[in-house]
Amino acid sequence: MMKAIQITAEKQMAVVELEKPEVKSGEVLLQIDYVGFCGSDLNTFLGRNPMVKMPVIPGHEVSATIAAIGDDVPENLQVGMKVTVDPYSNCGHCASCRHERANACEHNETLGVQRNGAMREYLTMPWQKIIPAEGLTSKEIALIEPMSVGFHAVNRAEVTDIDHVLVIGCGMIGIGAIVRASLRGATVTAVDLDDEKLALAKRMGAAYVINSKTDDLHARLLEITDGLGPDVVIEAVGSPFTQNQAVSEVAFTGRIVFIGYAKAETSFITKLFVQKELDIRGSRNAKPADFRAVIHYMQQNRDYPKEELISSVATPETALEAMEQWAAAPAKVFRILVQFSHL
């Protein structure tokens, strides 16, 4: 038997006992070290995630150790390796899959959302979904997936070294976008309502930071960009207000990438779409290459402020309390990790 965390109903969570899975051919058995709580998990807990059917085991930000290997698994995967997982499924037949963009599969089922997730002591996965992460700490590995979502958004925006990039929202995904854009040589401006998050954004690579609650965002952006506006805006909040802000502030012929899901319908002044000749793109999940890029960054930059990205570490027994605290003050949390193994 093994422990697992289950969201049983709105604002209810319990530790349950499940059968330990048996590894099958083509699979890898993972001993879970840490799993991060994501915003989608918070929405599930609050009863705001229509894609979830209760009860559900949450979690898709995985740090694990390979415990056993089934038949027909490549030799590069070995027992004892530290790994993360690609938590998205793909059908292989839809338009997204045919265009080699499986991250946006029409029939995707993400761990912890459309199917039971990783908040358990053991998990089996197809070997193709295992991504080695040697040389990183177990806590760092749990940060790879959310950062990769921000990395993917920067790829979608086709950011180069001559771009000025505005990132709206400095949560974990926004931080990933800031890191990736700065690695590409772009000048990055980070926007948020929280000064602590903005200070961290600057340490992670932002050249400029703006608190849009206390500063005049439009005026500051014109000052920073010599009156032109940012070439790229990455919206990592998911609200009608910030989505419209992106359209208003981006430069003529600029690119906008939306990562966040708005909880309500968004109405746009579409005149600006045409007048500015904008490229407006969505960004969903991440590709394996984005995971590898995050791992490379972490391996090559050992002094990045990793501990500041982890707000707290819970056990399965204290996970409910941690989630309730996050729900009470969502703006103050980067990542809550739940520890399953005794490292």
C-alpha positions, 0 to 999 in steps of 0.5 A: 500500500502507499499514501496518496493525497486526494481532493475529495470535494470542494475545499476537502482533502484527505490522505488515502491508502492505495495499492502500490502500482506494478511496473509493466512493459514499457513503463518506469516505476517512480518513487515520488520525492516532491510534487508541487501544488499548481494553480490548477490544483488550487482551482480544483480545491476551490471547486473552480476547475470544470475539467476535473471530476472529484475525487481526484489525486492532484499534482503534475510538477514531479520530482522522482527517483526511478525505483524499477524499470519494466521490459522494453525500456531504453538502457539510458534510464536506470534505477536510482536516476533523478527524473521529472516527467512530462505530465501531458498525454497526447493522442497522436492523431489530432491536428496538434499531434500531426503538426508535432505540437503534442503539448497542445493535443486536442485530447490531452489529459494532464496528470492531476486534472483530467486524470489522477496525478502524482501526489502519491508515494509511487507512480508508473509512467510510460518511459517516453514521458521520463525526463532525466534531471541529474545534477539537480536537487530533488526540490529543484526538479519539482520546479522544472515543469512550471518553469518550462511553461514560461520557457515555452511561451518565450519560444511561442513569441520567437523572442530574440536579443533585439526584443524588449519583452514585457512579462505581466505576472511574476508567479512561477510561470512568469518567472520562467518566461523572464529567465528564458527571455533574458537568456536569449538576450532580450531586455525584460520588464516584469510587471506585478502588484507585489514588490517581493515578487518584483524583487525576485524577478529582477534577480532572475533576469528582469532589467526593469520592474514595474508595480502596476498598482503604484506606478503608471505602467503606460508612462513607464513603458514608454520611458523604458522603450523610447516611446515605442512600447514592448516588442513582445508581451507575455501575459501570465496572469489570466484576467480580462484586465491584463489581457487587454493591457497586453493589447494596449501596451504592445508596440505596433507589429508586436507579438502577444502570447497569452498563457493564463486562462481568464475565468471570465470572457474577455472583450477586446478593442479589435481595432488594435489587432488590425491597426497594430498588425499584431501577432496574438498567440496562445501558449499551452503546457510545454514541450520536452525541449522546454523541460530540457532547456530549464534543466540546462539552465538550472545545471549551468546557473547553480547560484540562481535563487532557487530557495526563494521559489519555494514558499513552503514544504508540506507533508501529505498530512499537512497538505490541507493546511498548506492549501488553505493558507494558499487559498487565503493569500494566493498572491504571496505563494510561489510554490508549495512542495509536498514531500513524499519520500524521506530523502 
